[in-house]
Amino acid sequence: MSTPSKKFIGKRAVGQRYGGRHTRTIERWVKTRVLPPPDQIINGRGYWDVETLDAHDRQRTIDAANQRSPVRTIEIETEEGLANTS
């Protein structure tokens, strides 16, 4: 049984994946580490493995969730006195 071949996409397709961004924006994002570097460079052009981008997106989502501030406790006054809720 053969293994499925990896799917590589170019800079323009990466830009489309992230909301129609310009290819220059993709270059800047790689430089500032918003995106990982290309997995392959062929004739001076970068190509990303779709699985690499998927993994990168999952990790950024996890990192963003971990950086959110914790739920704040709110005090509500009831007939019995103050009650803490989350």
Secondary structure, 3 states (H helix, E strand, C coil): CCCCCCCEEEHHHHHHHCCCCCHHHHHHHHHCCCCCCCCEEECCEEEEEHHHHHHHHHHHHHHHHHHCCCCCCEEEEECCEEEEEC
